[in-house]
Amino acid sequence: MKLFSVKKIVIAAAAVALLGSITAVAAGHIASQVSHSSALDQVRDYDKIGEVSQEAGFSFPSLETFSNGFSFRYALPIESSDCDEEGNVIRSYKTVGLTYSDGTQEIDFFIDQNLSASPEDSGDPLGVHPVWSGEKAGIPMTVTQTVYKFVPPDYELTDEDLKLQANGDVVYSYGSDEVSTQTAYDCSFVYDGLRYVAMGFDLTLTPEELADMAAELVSSGK
């Protein structure tokens, strides 16, 4: 059963990567991170969002509607794991996904308690480019941009594709029905014992406006 689109899978995978450092090389250190979830676990009634908190095992801030009009669509518990270079699971933990929409675009928030590695511990992965840095609600934040090219499983990279990939200009994701290019923006930070990533594709929001949403979410829990 195909529960998620390729874009949703990329969102989750990219968020997990951004939530932690994936540059360690010593045995027993984090070399990769994986996550999985089911659409069957989605909670679409905002009044029942406490069920996701109970499943995740920790409390997190949430809003039914943001000041810019983005409204709650669903919350989702996600199973996440850190692995070493040989694929052995170092630790497992819960991540919470919150999805909001203004009717034409979506913003996904990913939150967890796994502070073993933070976004500031390493350089940005290839293809991830900072586009805004600053402070919101007293929290240092960075917004990055990544251009994804979604391609079918049998797609063969052209010379131009290979050049763009080597330069870190485009990240290729296999599994879509047709070729499309979309730009992802994310805002990642750590605050009050939780790690956050706010993420969306082809947003009409500016990078700073995405940071404003992240700050509004966190402030709702104060």
N, C-alpha and C positions, 0 to 999 in steps of 0.2 A: 504494500500500500504506500503510495507516494503522499506522505503527510506534509511535506514542506517543499516549496519551490527551491530551485538551485540558489536563487538570491538569498532566501532565508537561511539556507545552510551556510552560505558564505558569511552572512552577518554573524551567525553564531560562532563559526570557526574563527573569524577575524576578531571577534570580541574576546574570545577565550585567549587568543594569542596576545592581544593587547592588554588583557588583565594581568598577565604575568610575564616574567622574563623567560625567553626561550633561547638564550645564548650560552648557557652553561655547558661546559664540555667535560668536566670531571665526572667519573662514575658516581651515580647516586644523586647527581644534580639534575635539575629540570632541563630536558632537551626538547620535549614536545608536550603539548597539552591537547586533550580530546574532550568532547562533550557529546551528550545525546539527550534527546527529549522526545516526547510524543504530543501531537496535537490533541490527543484524547485527554491530556492533563490540563488543558487550557481552562482558566477560570475567567469567564466573560462578564460575570456580574460583579461590579466593583464592590458591592456590599459583602461579597464573600472572599475578598482578597486575603483575609486573615487565614484562609485555608492554605494558601501558598506559603505564607509565613510559617505556619505550623509544619508544613511538609519540609521546608528549607531548614527549619531549626533556628532561625534568627529573625529579628524584626528589621524592617527596612522602610524608608519613607516612600510615600506614594501620593498621587493626586488623581482626582477624578477628571478634572479639567485644568489645563494650564491657562495662564492669562492671555496667551496668544491664540487660544481656541483649540489647541490640540486636546483631544479627549481620549479617555481610557478605552482600549479595545479588549485587551486580555492580559492576564498574568500567567506565567508558566514556570514551574520548577524544572531545573536542568541539572543532570548528573554530569559532573566534571571531574577530570583526573589529571594530575601531573605525572609524566613518565620520564624515565631516564633514557639514555641513548639506545639501550637494548629493548626498549618498549616496556620495561617493568614499571608497574604503577608505584609511585613514591607515596602519593597521598590522594585521597578522593574527598570531594566536598560538593556542596550544593551551590548552584548559581541560580539567581532569580532573574527572569526576563519579564520586562514590562513593555507593552507595545501601545503607542498612542498614535492617533491619526487626526488630521484636519480635514479629511474627506478626499484628499488628493495625494497625500504623501504620509509616510510613517516614520516615527522615531522609536527606536528600540533602546531601552535601558537594561544593562546587565549589571547585576550587583552580587558580590560574594564577600565572604569573610577570609578568604585565603590570602593572607598577607606575607606568605613566605617569600614572595618576590613582588615588587611593585613596578609600575610602568616606567619609573625614573631610574630603575636599576640598570638599564641597558639602552643602547642606541635603537633607533627605529628600524624595524625590519625593512628589507628591500621593497621599494614601491610605496612606502609610507612617508609622507612629507608634511612636516609641521606647517600650518598656515595661519595660526593665531596662538598667542600665549598671553596670559594675564591672570588677574585675580578676580574672582567673583564670590561674594558672600564670605570674603576672607579666606578663600580656598584657591591655591595656585592651580591653574588648569591649562591644558594644551589641547588644541584642536588640530587634527591631522587630516590629510586628504589622500585617498588611494583610488586610482583609476583601475577598474576591473573590466576585463573583456570576457564575457560569457560565451562559450563556444560548445558545439556538439561534441560527443565523445570521440568521434572519428576526425575531428578537425586537425589539420596539419599546419603548424606554425610557418608562416612565410618568413623570408629573410628580414622583412621589415618588423614582423612580430618579434623575432628573435633579438633584433637590435633594441626594440623598445623594452623587452623583458630584461635584457642584460643591463640596460641603463637605469632600470627601476622605474620606468615611466608608466608601465602597465603590468598588472598582475592578471594572469590567465586562469580562468576557472572552467573546468570541463563538466559537461552534463546537461547543458541547456538544449532546448529544441532548435534554437536558432542563434545566430551571432548577434550580440548586442554589447554596447559599451556603456557603462554607468560609473559615476563617481561617488565613492563613499566618503562620508565625513564622520569623524568620531571625536568625542571629548572624553578623555580618560584622566582619572585622579583618584586619590585615596583621601577619605575623610572619616573621622570618628570610628575607626575600626572596620570600615567597609571599603571595598574597591568598587569603582563605578566606570562604566563605559556607556556613553550616549552615542547612538549611531544611526545614520540614515543615508539613503541613496538619492542622488540628484535633487538635493534639497534646494528650495527657493530661499531658505533661511541663510543668513550670513554665518560664517564660523562663530562670530561672537554671539549671535542670537542663539546658536546651539548651546554655547556655554551658559547663556542666561537661563535656558530651560533646565540645564543640569543644576544650576545654583538654586532655581526655584524649587526643584524636586527635593534637594537636600534641605533647604530652608523649611519645607513643609513638615519635616520631622523634628525640628528644634522646639 
